């Protein structure tokens, strides 16, 4: 019976740790999405990234727009930039 209580306590600590890890993972994912914005002007400065990493308030981080979504086609974007069109393809697992 006492062994079962230790297991319950251990599980509750593990669940709390997972919740903290989940918050960290979410924060890093949001910051990463900001850093991969297609247009450089939409990316945060390193100073802003550090501030985002150091913030304790989860609600201060907003999810950025999809970095690959655009109203222009990839062909037009490619022609404007002078490069060949960029297209992403899905990797099958």
Buried (B, 14 or more C-beta within 10 A) or exposed (E): EEEEEEEEEEEEEEEEEEEEEEEEEEBEEBBEBBBEBBEEEEBBEEEEBEEBEEEEEEEEBEEBEEBEEEEEEBEEBBEEEEEEEEEEEEEEE
